[in-house]
């Protein structure tokens, strides 16, 4: 007599495959039985209220705002279109290294530290001098330009 070609492991794998197929078929039957056929259009509609939130009921027409299409800005404005307002600020030089040619100004209004380079000075300065300056955004943060010493 010859030995059966099926081993115990093969029989177990076949049993698992059959069990998985049967479970899959049962889940499919359950989904078909519980599925709602065809929702109405009203059930599928979603509305946006006056605050921009999604809701299931239509917005109140009295709270609706009308916008002019020409006033809407979709992208970031070009650099030339932005309003350039250079505010003259006042500050105190907290640190200045004459040898290296740079330092920092503490803005008196915002209390933030602004970088200053020797090329932006109109006259020599030292620490604790009061100055006026304009702030400009540089690659690493705010830079002071047009720095003048206050007497």
DSSP file (Angstrom, degrees, kcal/mol; ACC not computed):
  #  RESIDUE AA STRUCTURE BP1 BP2  ACC     N-H-->O    O-->H-N    N-H-->O    O-->H-N    TCO  KAPPA ALPHA  PHI   PSI    X-CA   Y-CA   Z-CA
    1    1 A X              0   0    0      0, 0.0     2,-0.2     0, 0.0     0, 0.0   0.000 360.0 360.0 360.0 140.5    0.0    0.0    0.0
    2    2 A X        -     0   0    0      1,-0.1     2,-0.2     0, 0.0     3,-0.1  -0.596 360.0-108.6 -93.8 156.3    1.2    3.4   -0.8
    3    3 A X        -     0   0    0     -2,-0.2    -1,-0.1     1,-0.1     2,-0.1  -0.542  39.5-100.2 -82.0 145.2    1.2    6.3    1.6
    4    4 A X        -     0   0    0     -2,-0.2    -1,-0.1     1,-0.1     0, 0.0  -0.371  21.1-138.7 -65.0 141.8   -1.2    9.2    1.1
    5    5 A X  S    S+     0   0    0      2,-0.1     2,-0.4    -3,-0.1    -1,-0.1   0.727  80.6  87.5 -75.2 -22.5    0.2   12.3   -0.7
    6    6 A X        -     0   0    0      4,-0.1     2,-0.2     3,-0.0    -2,-0.1  -0.652  65.9-157.8 -83.4 129.0   -1.6   14.6    1.7
    7    7 A X     >  -     0   0    0     -2,-0.4     4,-1.9     1,-0.1     5,-0.2  -0.501  32.5-103.2 -96.5 171.8    0.2   15.5    4.8
    8    8 A X  H  > S+     0   0    0      1,-0.2     4,-2.1     2,-0.2     5,-0.1   0.905 121.3  53.1 -60.2 -42.6   -1.3   16.7    8.1
    9    9 A X  H  > S+     0   0    0      1,-0.2     4,-2.2     2,-0.2    -1,-0.2   0.887 107.5  50.9 -62.8 -41.2   -0.2   20.3    7.3
   10   10 A X  H  > S+     0   0    0      1,-0.2     4,-2.2     2,-0.2    -1,-0.2   0.903 109.3  50.8 -63.9 -40.9   -1.8   20.3    3.9
   11   11 A X  H  X S+     0   0    0     -4,-1.9     4,-2.1     1,-0.2    -2,-0.2   0.903 109.9  50.3 -63.6 -41.2   -5.1   19.1    5.3
   12   12 A X  H  X S+     0   0    0     -4,-2.1     4,-2.2     2,-0.2    -2,-0.2   0.915 110.3  49.1 -64.6 -43.4   -5.0   21.9    8.0
   13   13 A X  H  X S+     0   0    0     -4,-2.2     4,-2.3     1,-0.2    -1,-0.2   0.897 110.7  50.8 -63.1 -40.3   -4.3   24.6    5.4
   14   14 A X  H  X S+     0   0    0     -4,-2.2     4,-2.3     1,-0.2    -1,-0.2   0.898 109.0  51.3 -64.9 -40.4   -7.2   23.3    3.2
   15   15 A X  H  X S+     0   0    0     -4,-2.1     4,-2.2     2,-0.2    -2,-0.2   0.907 110.1  49.9 -62.0 -41.9   -9.5   23.4    6.2
   16   16 A X  H  X S+     0   0    0     -4,-2.2     4,-2.6     2,-0.2    -2,-0.2   0.910 109.8  50.6 -63.3 -43.0   -8.5   27.0    7.0
   17   17 A X  H  X S+     0   0    0     -4,-2.3     4,-2.4     1,-0.2    -2,-0.2   0.928 111.7  47.3 -61.4 -45.4   -9.1   28.1    3.4
   18   18 A X  H  X S+     0   0    0     -4,-2.3     4,-2.3     1,-0.2    -1,-0.2   0.894 111.9  50.7 -62.6 -40.2  -12.5   26.5    3.4
   19   19 A X  H  X S+     0   0    0     -4,-2.2     4,-2.4     2,-0.2    -2,-0.2   0.915 110.5  48.9 -64.1 -43.2  -13.3   28.2    6.7
   20   20 A X  H  X S+     0   0    0     -4,-2.6     4,-2.5     2,-0.2    -2,-0.2   0.902 110.9  50.1 -64.4 -41.6  -12.2   31.6    5.4
   21   21 A X  H  X S+     0   0    0     -4,-2.4     4,-2.4     1,-0.2    -1,-0.2   0.923 111.2  49.2 -60.7 -43.9  -14.3   31.2    2.2
   22   22 A X  H  X S+     0   0    0     -4,-2.3     4,-2.1     2,-0.2    -2,-0.2   0.910 111.7  48.3 -64.2 -42.8  -17.3   30.3    4.3
   23   23 A X  H  X S+     0   0    0     -4,-2.4     4,-2.4     2,-0.2    -1,-0.2   0.900 111.3  51.0 -63.1 -41.3  -16.8   33.3    6.6
   24   24 A X  H  X S+     0   0    0     -4,-2.5     4,-2.1     1,-0.2    -2,-0.2   0.908 110.0  49.1 -62.9 -42.9  -16.4   35.6    3.7
   25   25 A X  H  X S+     0   0    0     -4,-2.4     4,-2.1     1,-0.2    -1,-0.2   0.889 110.8  50.7 -64.8 -39.2  -19.7   34.3    2.1
   26   26 A X  H  X S+     0   0    0     -4,-2.1     4,-2.2     2,-0.2    -2,-0.2   0.906 110.2  49.2 -65.0 -41.8  -21.5   34.8    5.4
   27   27 A X  H  X S+     0   0    0     -4,-2.4     4,-2.5     2,-0.2    -2,-0.2   0.893 110.3  51.5 -63.5 -39.8  -20.3   38.4    5.8
   28   28 A X  H  X S+     0   0    0     -4,-2.1     4,-2.1     1,-0.2    -2,-0.2   0.913 110.3  48.4 -64.5 -42.3  -21.4   39.1    2.2
   29   29 A X  H  X S+     0   0    0     -4,-2.1     4,-2.0     1,-0.2    -1,-0.2   0.891 111.3  50.9 -63.4 -39.9  -24.8   37.7    2.9
   30   30 A X  H  X S+     0   0    0     -4,-2.2     4,-2.0     2,-0.2    -2,-0.2   0.912 109.8  49.3 -65.3 -42.9  -25.1   39.8    6.0
   31   31 A X  H  X S+     0   0    0     -4,-2.5     4,-1.1     1,-0.2    -2,-0.2   0.902 111.1  50.1 -62.7 -41.1  -24.1   43.0    4.2
   32   32 A X  H  < S+     0   0    0     -4,-2.1    -1,-0.2     1,-0.2    -2,-0.2   0.883 111.6  48.6 -64.4 -38.4  -26.7   42.4    1.5
   33   33 A X  H  < S+     0   0    0     -4,-2.0    -1,-0.2     1,-0.2    -2,-0.2   0.865 117.4  39.8 -70.9 -35.9  -29.4   41.8    4.1
   34   34 A X  H  < S+     0   0    0     -4,-2.0    -1,-0.2    -5,-0.1    -2,-0.2   0.524  89.1 113.2 -92.6  -6.5  -28.6   45.0    6.1
   35   35 A X     <  -     0   0    0     -4,-1.1     2,-0.5    -3,-0.2    -3,-0.0  -0.426  63.3-133.3 -72.5 138.5  -27.9   47.3    3.1
   36   36 A X        -     0   0    0     -2,-0.1     2,-0.6     1,-0.0     3,-0.2  -0.782  20.0-137.6 -87.4 130.0  -30.3   50.2    2.5
   37   37 A X        -     0   0    0     -2,-0.5    -1,-0.0     1,-0.2    -2,-0.0  -0.795  66.2 -12.6 -91.6 124.9  -31.3   50.4   -1.1
   38   38 A X        -     0   0    0     -2,-0.6    -1,-0.2     1,-0.1     2,-0.2   0.959  65.1-143.4  58.7  93.0  -31.4   53.9   -2.6
   39   39 A X        -     0   0    0     -3,-0.2    -1,-0.1     1,-0.1     2,-0.1  -0.520  29.4-105.8 -76.3 153.7  -31.2   56.8   -0.2
   40   40 A X     >  -     0   0    0     -2,-0.2     4,-1.3     1,-0.1     3,-0.3  -0.347  27.2-109.5 -76.2 163.9  -33.4   59.8   -1.2
   41   41 A X  H  > S+     0   0    0      1,-0.2     4,-1.0     2,-0.2     3,-0.3   0.877 118.3  55.5 -61.4 -39.3  -31.8   62.9   -2.6
   42   42 A X  H  4 S+     0   0    0      1,-0.2     3,-0.3     2,-0.2    -1,-0.2   0.862 105.4  52.1 -63.7 -36.1  -32.6   64.9    0.6
   43   43 A X  H  4 S+     0   0    0     -3,-0.3    -1,-0.2     1,-0.2    -2,-0.2   0.801 111.5  47.2 -70.1 -27.9  -30.8   62.3    2.7
   44   44 A X  H  < S+     0   0    0     -4,-1.3    -1,-0.2    -3,-0.3    -2,-0.2   0.622  90.7 103.3 -88.2 -13.8  -27.6   62.6    0.6
   45   45 A X     <  -     0   0    0     -4,-1.0     2,-0.4    -3,-0.3    -5,-0.0  -0.411  49.7-167.8 -73.6 143.7  -27.5   66.4    0.5
   46   46 A X        -     0   0    0     -2,-0.1     2,-0.3     2,-0.0    10,-0.2  -0.992   4.7-160.9-129.3 140.3  -25.0   68.3    2.6
   47   47 A X  E     -A   55   0A   0      8,-3.0     8,-3.1    -2,-0.4     2,-0.5  -0.807  14.6-133.7-119.2 158.6  -25.2   72.1    3.2
   48   48 A X  E     -A   54   0A   0     -2,-0.3    11,-0.2     6,-0.2     6,-0.2  -0.966  24.8-146.3-113.1 123.8  -22.6   74.6    4.4
   49   49 A X    >   -     0   0    0      4,-2.7     3,-1.8    -2,-0.5    10,-0.1  -0.105  37.1 -85.0 -80.8-176.4  -23.9   77.1    7.0
   50   50 A X  T 3  S+     0   0    0      1,-0.3    -1,-0.1     2,-0.1    15,-0.0   0.663 128.6  52.8 -67.0 -16.6  -22.9   80.7    7.5
   51   51 A X  T 3  S-     0   0    0      2,-0.1    -1,-0.3     0, 0.0    -2,-0.0   0.421 120.2-105.3 -97.0   0.0  -19.8   79.7    9.5
   52   52 A X  S <  S+     0   0    0     -3,-1.8     2,-0.3     1,-0.3    -2,-0.1   0.596  75.7 135.9  88.1  12.2  -18.5   77.3    6.9
   53   53 A X        -     0   0    0      1,-0.0    -4,-2.7     0, 0.0     2,-0.3  -0.694  58.2-114.6 -93.9 147.1  -19.5   74.1    8.7
   54   54 A X  E     +A   48   0A   0     -2,-0.3     2,-0.3    -6,-0.2    -6,-0.2  -0.634  43.6 168.5 -80.6 133.2  -21.2   71.2    7.0
   55   55 A X  E     -A   47   0A   0     -8,-3.1    -8,-3.0    -2,-0.3     4,-0.1  -0.909  42.7-125.8-140.1 167.8  -24.7   70.5    8.2
   56   56 A X  S    S+     0   0    0     -2,-0.3     2,-0.3   -10,-0.2   -11,-0.1   0.579  90.6  66.2 -92.2 -11.2  -27.7   68.4    7.1
   57   57 A X  S    S-     0   0    0    -10,-0.1    -2,-0.1     1,-0.1   -10,-0.1  -0.851  92.7-100.3-112.4 150.1  -30.2   71.3    7.0
   58   58 A X        -     0   0    0     -2,-0.3    -9,-0.1     1,-0.1    -2,-0.1  -0.273  45.3-100.1 -66.0 151.4  -30.2   74.2    4.5
   59   59 A X        -     0   0    0    -11,-0.2     2,-0.5     1,-0.1    -1,-0.1  -0.286  39.0 -97.0 -70.9 157.0  -28.7   77.5    5.8
   60   60 A X    >   -     0   0    0      1,-0.2     3,-1.2     3,-0.0     4,-0.4  -0.618  27.3-146.1 -73.0 121.4  -31.0   80.4    6.9
   61   61 A X  G >  S+     0   0    0     -2,-0.5     3,-0.6     1,-0.3    -1,-0.2   0.739  96.1  63.1 -64.6 -20.8  -31.3   82.8    3.9
   62   62 A X  G 3  S+     0   0    0      1,-0.2    -1,-0.3     3,-0.0    -2,-0.0   0.790 104.0  47.2 -72.6 -26.3  -31.5   85.8    6.3
   63   63 A X  G <  S+     0   0    0     -3,-1.2    -1,-0.2     2,-0.1    -2,-0.2   0.460  86.5 118.4 -91.8  -1.6  -28.0   85.1    7.5
   64   64 A X    <   -     0   0    0     -3,-0.6     2,-0.4    -4,-0.4   -15,-0.0  -0.416  53.1-148.9 -70.0 137.9  -26.6   84.6    4.0
   65   65 A X        -     0   0    0     -2,-0.1     2,-0.5   -15,-0.0    -2,-0.1  -0.860   4.7-140.6-107.7 142.7  -23.8   87.1    2.9
   66   66 A X        -     0   0    0     -2,-0.4     2,-0.4     2,-0.0    -2,-0.0  -0.897  18.4-162.6-105.3 129.4  -23.3   88.2   -0.6
   67   67 A X        -     0   0    0     -2,-0.5     2,-0.5     3,-0.0     3,-0.0  -0.863  19.2-125.1-113.1 144.9  -19.7   88.6   -1.8
   68   68 A X    >>  -     0   0    0     -2,-0.4     3,-1.0     1,-0.1     4,-0.7  -0.770  16.7-143.0 -86.0 127.7  -18.4   90.5   -4.8
   69   69 A X  G >4 S+     0   0    0     -2,-0.5     3,-0.8     1,-0.3    -1,-0.1   0.835  98.4  58.3 -62.7 -33.4  -16.4   88.2   -7.0
   70   70 A X  G 34 S+     0   0    0      1,-0.2    -1,-0.3     3,-0.0    -2,-0.0   0.784 102.1  55.5 -68.3 -26.0  -13.9   90.9   -7.9
   71   71 A X  G <4 S+     0   0    0     -3,-1.0    -1,-0.2     2,-0.1     2,-0.2   0.658  85.3 102.0 -80.6 -15.9  -13.1   91.4   -4.2
   72   72 A X    <<  -     0   0    0     -3,-0.8     2,-0.6    -4,-0.7    -3,-0.0  -0.489  57.7-157.6 -74.6 136.3  -12.2   87.7   -3.6
   73   73 A X        +     0   0    0     -2,-0.2     4,-0.1     1,-0.1    -2,-0.1  -0.957  15.8 174.1-117.4 114.6   -8.5   87.0   -3.4
   74   74 A X        +     0   0    0     -2,-0.6     2,-0.2     2,-0.1    -1,-0.1   0.818  62.5  36.1 -92.7 -33.7   -7.6   83.4   -4.2
   75   75 A X  S    S-     0   0    0      1,-0.1     2,-0.3     3,-0.0     3,-0.0  -0.543  97.2 -77.9-114.1 179.9   -3.9   83.4   -4.2
   76   76 A X        -     0   0    0     -2,-0.2     3,-0.1     1,-0.1    -1,-0.1  -0.611  55.4-110.9 -76.6 133.8   -1.1   85.2   -2.4
   77   77 A X        -     0   0    0     -2,-0.3    -1,-0.1     1,-0.1     5,-0.1  -0.310  35.1-101.5 -66.8 150.4   -0.6   88.7   -3.6
   78   78 A X    >>  -     0   0    0      1,-0.1     4,-1.2    -3,-0.0     3,-0.6  -0.294  31.7-110.6 -66.9 157.1    2.5   89.6   -5.5
   79   79 A X  T 34 S+     0   0    0      1,-0.2     3,-0.3     2,-0.2    -1,-0.1   0.849 118.8  53.2 -59.4 -36.3    5.2   91.4   -3.5
   80   80 A X  T 34 S+     0   0    0      1,-0.2    -1,-0.2     3,-0.0     4,-0.1   0.831 106.4  53.6 -68.6 -31.6    4.7   94.6   -5.5
   81   81 A X  T <4 S+     0   0    0     -3,-0.6    -1,-0.2     2,-0.1    -2,-0.2   0.729  88.8  95.8 -77.3 -21.9    0.9   94.6   -4.7
   82   82 A X  S  < S-     0   0    0     -4,-1.2     2,-0.5    -3,-0.3    -4,-0.0  -0.384  87.1-107.6 -70.1 146.7    1.5   94.3   -1.0
   83   83 A X        -     0   0    0     -2,-0.1     2,-1.0     1,-0.1    -1,-0.1  -0.637  28.4-148.3 -76.9 121.7    1.4   97.5    1.0
   84   84 A X        +     0   0    0     -2,-0.5     2,-0.7    -4,-0.1    -1,-0.1  -0.799  22.4 174.2 -94.3 102.2    4.9   98.4    2.1
   85   85 A X        -     0   0    0     -2,-1.0     2,-0.9     2,-0.0    -2,-0.0  -0.912  12.2-166.9-112.1 107.0    4.7  100.2    5.4
   86   86 A X        -     0   0    0     -2,-0.7     2,-0.5    48,-0.1    50,-0.1  -0.831   9.8-161.5 -93.8 106.3    8.0  100.9    6.9
   87   87 A X        -     0   0    0     -2,-0.9     2,-0.6    48,-0.2    48,-0.5  -0.756  17.7-127.9 -90.0 129.8    7.4  101.9   10.5
   88   88 A X  E     -B  134   0B   0     -2,-0.5     2,-0.2    46,-0.1    46,-0.2  -0.687  33.5-164.8 -79.5 121.5   10.2  103.8   12.2
   89   89 A X  E     -B  133   0B   0     44,-3.6    44,-2.3    -2,-0.6     2,-0.4  -0.643  12.5-137.1-105.6 161.2   10.9  102.0   15.4
   90   90 A X  E     +B  132   0B   0     -2,-0.2    18,-2.4    42,-0.2    19,-0.5  -0.927  33.7 148.9-117.2 145.6   12.8  102.9   18.5
   91   91 A X  E     -BC 131 107B   0     40,-2.5    40,-2.7    -2,-0.4     2,-0.4  -0.955  39.7-111.6-161.1 178.3   15.2  100.7   20.4
   92   92 A X  E     -BC 130 106B   0     14,-1.9    14,-3.1    -2,-0.3     2,-0.6  -0.975  32.3-118.7-123.5 135.7   18.3  100.2   22.5
   93   93 A X  E     + C   0 105B   0     36,-2.3    35,-3.3    -2,-0.4    12,-0.3  -0.637  31.3 178.2 -75.3 116.4   21.4   98.5   21.4
   94   94 A X  E     +     0   0B   0     10,-1.9     2,-0.3    -2,-0.6    -1,-0.2   0.758  68.5   9.7 -91.1 -27.6   21.9   95.5   23.7
   95   95 A X  E     + C   0 104B   0      9,-1.4     9,-2.8    31,-0.1    -1,-0.3  -0.975  61.1 170.3-152.5 135.6   25.0   94.1   22.1
   96   96 A X  E     - C   0 103B   0     -2,-0.3     2,-0.8     7,-0.3     7,-0.3  -0.893  16.2-159.7-150.5 122.1   27.4   95.4   19.5
   97   97 A X  E  >> - C   0 102B   0      5,-3.0     4,-2.1    -2,-0.3     5,-1.1  -0.883   4.2-168.9-101.5 107.1   30.8   93.9   18.5
   98   98 A X  T  45S+     0   0    0     -2,-0.8    -1,-0.2     1,-0.2     5,-0.0   0.854  84.8  53.5 -65.3 -36.5   32.8   96.6   16.7
   99   99 A X  T  45S+     0   0    0      1,-0.2    -1,-0.2     2,-0.1    -2,-0.0   0.911 117.9  34.0 -67.5 -43.5   35.5   94.1   15.5
  100  100 A X  T  45S-     0   0    0      2,-0.2    -2,-0.2    18,-0.0    -1,-0.2   0.695 105.6-128.7 -88.1 -19.7   33.0   91.8   13.8
  101  101 A X  T  <5 +     0   0    0     -4,-2.1    17,-2.6     1,-0.3     2,-0.3   0.797  67.9  93.5  82.7  29.7   30.6   94.5   12.8
  102  102 A X  E   < +CD  97 117B   0     -5,-1.1    -5,-3.0    15,-0.2    -1,-0.3  -0.960  35.8 149.3-146.6 166.7   27.3   93.3   14.1
  103  103 A X  E     -CD  96 116B   0     13,-2.3    13,-2.4    -2,-0.3     2,-0.4  -0.922  35.6 -94.8-170.5-165.4   25.0   93.5   17.1
  104  104 A X  E     -CD  95 115B   0     -9,-2.8   -10,-1.9    -2,-0.3    -9,-1.4  -0.992  17.6-154.7-137.7 142.9   21.4   93.4   18.3
  105  105 A X  E     -CD  93 114B   0      9,-2.9     9,-3.0    -2,-0.4     2,-0.7  -0.941  14.3-140.9-113.6 136.4   18.8   96.1   19.0
  106  106 A X  E     -CD  92 113B   0    -14,-3.1   -14,-1.9    -2,-0.4     2,-0.2  -0.887  22.6-130.5 -97.6 115.9   16.0   95.5   21.5
  107  107 A X  E  >  -C   91   0B   0      5,-2.7     4,-1.7    -2,-0.7   -16,-0.3  -0.473   9.4-148.1 -66.0 128.0   12.8   97.1   20.1
  108  108 A X  T  4 S+     0   0    0    -18,-2.4    -1,-0.2    -2,-0.2   -17,-0.1   0.800  92.9  43.3 -70.4 -28.8   11.2   99.2   22.9
  109  109 A X  T  4 S+     0   0    0    -19,-0.5    -1,-0.2     1,-0.1   -18,-0.1   0.937 128.9  21.9 -83.7 -49.3    7.7   98.6   21.7
  110  110 A X  T  4 S-     0   0    0      2,-0.1    -2,-0.2     0, 0.0    -1,-0.1   0.575  90.7-135.5 -97.5 -10.5    7.7   94.8   21.0
  111  111 A X     <  +     0   0    0     -4,-1.7     2,-0.3     1,-0.2    -3,-0.1   0.706  57.2 138.7  62.5  22.2   10.7   93.8   23.2
  112  112 A X        -     0   0    0     -5,-0.1    -5,-2.7     1,-0.0     2,-0.4  -0.701  56.6-115.1 -98.2 154.6   12.0   91.6   20.4
  113  113 A X  E     -D  106   0B   0     -2,-0.3     2,-0.4    -7,-0.2    29,-0.2  -0.718  29.2-165.0 -90.4 131.1   15.7   91.4   19.4
  114  114 A X  E     -D  105   0B   0     -9,-3.0    -9,-2.9    -2,-0.4    29,-0.2  -0.963  19.3-122.7-121.3 132.4   16.6   92.7   15.9
  115  115 A X  E     -De 104 143B   0     27,-1.8    29,-3.2    -2,-0.4     2,-0.4  -0.440  27.2-166.8 -71.7 142.5   19.9   92.0   14.2
  116  116 A X  E     -De 103 144B   0    -13,-2.4   -13,-2.3    27,-0.2     2,-0.3  -0.999   6.1-158.2-133.8 137.4   22.0   95.0   13.1
  117  117 A X  E >   -D  102   0B   0     27,-0.5     3,-1.8    -2,-0.4   -15,-0.2  -0.841  29.1-119.4-111.7 151.7   25.0   95.0   10.7
  118  118 A X  G >  S+     0   0    0    -17,-2.6     3,-1.3    -2,-0.3   -16,-0.1   0.765 110.2  65.7 -62.0 -26.4   27.6   97.8   10.6
  119  119 A X  G 3  S+     0   0    0    -18,-0.3    -1,-0.3     1,-0.2   -17,-0.1   0.709  96.4  57.2 -68.6 -19.3   26.7   98.6    7.0
  120  120 A X  G <  S+     0   0    0     -3,-1.8    27,-2.1    24,-0.1     2,-0.3   0.400  86.6 101.4 -92.3   2.6   23.3   99.8    8.1
  121  121 A X  B <   -g  147   0C   0     -3,-1.3    27,-0.1    -4,-0.2     3,-0.1  -0.665  52.6-164.9 -90.0 141.9   24.6  102.4   10.5
  122  122 A X  S    S+     0   0    0     25,-1.6     2,-0.3    -2,-0.3    -1,-0.1   0.675  81.1   9.8 -93.4 -21.4   24.8  106.1    9.7
  123  123 A X  S    S-     0   0    0     24,-0.3    -1,-0.3     0, 0.0    24,-0.0  -0.969  97.5 -77.2-150.3 159.8   27.2  106.9   12.6
  124  124 A X        -     0   0    0     -2,-0.3     2,-0.3    -3,-0.1    25,-0.1  -0.308  50.9-173.4 -62.9 142.6   29.2  104.8   15.1
  125  125 A X        -     0   0    0      4,-0.0     2,-0.3    24,-0.0     3,-0.0  -0.881  11.4-164.7-132.0 163.7   27.3  103.3   18.0
  126  126 A X    >   -     0   0    0     -2,-0.3     3,-1.4     1,-0.1   -33,-0.2  -0.859  43.7 -60.5-138.7 176.1   28.0  101.5   21.2
  127  127 A X  T 3  S+     0   0    0     -2,-0.3   -33,-0.2     1,-0.2     3,-0.1  -0.238 117.5  22.7 -61.8 148.0   26.0   99.4   23.6
  128  128 A X  T 3  S+     0   0    0    -35,-3.3     2,-0.3     1,-0.3    -1,-0.2   0.519  86.8 139.1  72.1  10.7   23.1  101.1   25.5
  129  129 A X    <   -     0   0    0     -3,-1.4   -36,-2.3   -36,-0.2     2,-0.4  -0.638  53.9-126.1 -79.9 141.9   22.7  103.8   22.8
  130  130 A X  E     +B   92   0B   0     20,-0.4    20,-3.0    -2,-0.3     2,-0.3  -0.753  38.6 174.0 -87.5 135.3   19.1  104.7   21.8
  131  131 A X  E     -BF  91 149B   0    -40,-2.7   -40,-2.5    -2,-0.4     2,-0.4  -0.922  30.0-135.5-138.0 160.0   18.5  104.4   18.1
  132  132 A X  E     +BF  90 148B   0     16,-2.7    16,-2.4    -2,-0.3     2,-0.3  -0.921  36.9 157.6-111.7 147.0   15.7  104.6   15.5
  133  133 A X  E     -B   89   0B   0    -44,-2.3   -44,-3.6    -2,-0.4     2,-0.4  -0.973  38.2-120.9-158.4 167.2   15.5  102.0   12.8
  134  134 A X  E     -BF  88 145B   0     11,-2.5    11,-3.0    -2,-0.3     2,-0.4  -0.947  29.9-132.2-114.7 141.1   13.3  100.3   10.3
  135  135 A X  E     - F   0 144B   0    -48,-0.5     2,-0.4    -2,-0.4     9,-0.2  -0.765  23.6-178.7 -98.0 138.9   12.9   96.5   10.4
  136  136 A X  E     - F   0 143B   0      7,-2.8     7,-3.3    -2,-0.4     2,-0.5  -0.996  31.5-113.2-135.7 138.8   13.2   94.3    7.3
  137  137 A X  E     - F   0 142B   0     -2,-0.4     5,-0.2     5,-0.2     2,-0.2  -0.603  39.1-176.8 -77.5 123.5   12.8   90.6    7.1
  138  138 A X  E >   - F   0 141B   0      3,-3.6     3,-0.6    -2,-0.5    -1,-0.0  -0.431  45.0 -86.2-106.5-175.6   16.0   88.8    6.3
  139  139 A X  T 3  S+     0   0    0      1,-0.2     3,-0.1    -2,-0.2    -2,-0.0   0.787 128.5  31.4 -65.8 -26.4   16.8   85.1    5.7
  140  140 A X  T 3  S-     0   0    0      1,-0.3     2,-0.3     2,-0.0    -1,-0.2   0.334 128.9 -70.3-112.9   6.3   17.2   84.4    9.4
  141  141 A X  E <  S- F   0 138B   0     -3,-0.6    -3,-3.6   -27,-0.0    -1,-0.3  -0.953  86.0  -4.1 140.6-160.4   14.8   86.9   10.9
  142  142 A X  E     - F   0 137B   0     -2,-0.3   -27,-1.8   -29,-0.2     2,-0.4  -0.467  54.7-167.3 -73.2 136.8   14.4   90.6   11.4
  143  143 A X  E     -eF 115 136B   0     -7,-3.3    -7,-2.8    -2,-0.2     2,-0.4  -0.960  18.5-128.1-120.7 142.0   17.2   92.9   10.3
  144  144 A X  E     -eF 116 135B   0    -29,-3.2   -27,-0.5    -2,-0.4     2,-0.3  -0.756  29.6-178.8 -90.1 134.2   17.5   96.6   11.2
  145  145 A X  E     + F   0 134B   0    -11,-3.0   -11,-2.5    -2,-0.4   -25,-0.1  -0.898  59.0  23.8-127.8 159.7   18.1   99.1    8.4
  146  146 A X  E    S-     0   0B   0     -2,-0.3     2,-0.4     1,-0.2    -1,-0.2   0.932  78.3-173.7  52.0  54.1   18.5  102.8    8.3
  147  147 A X  E     +g  121   0B   0    -27,-2.1   -25,-1.6    -3,-0.2     2,-0.4  -0.669   7.1 178.8 -84.3 126.1   19.8  102.9   11.9
  148  148 A X  E     - F   0 132B   0    -16,-2.4   -16,-2.7    -2,-0.4     2,-0.2  -0.982  27.7-119.0-129.0 143.2   20.3  106.4   13.3
  149  149 A X  E     - F   0 131B   0     -2,-0.4     2,-0.5   -18,-0.2   -18,-0.3  -0.560  21.6-136.3 -79.8 138.0   21.5  107.3   16.8
  150  150 A X              0   0    0    -20,-3.0   -20,-0.4    -2,-0.2    -1,-0.0  -0.819 360.0 360.0 -94.0 133.3   19.1  109.4   19.0
  151  151 A X              0   0    0     -2,-0.5    -1,-0.1   -22,-0.1   -20,-0.1   0.496 360.0 360.0 -69.9 360.0   20.9  112.2   20.9
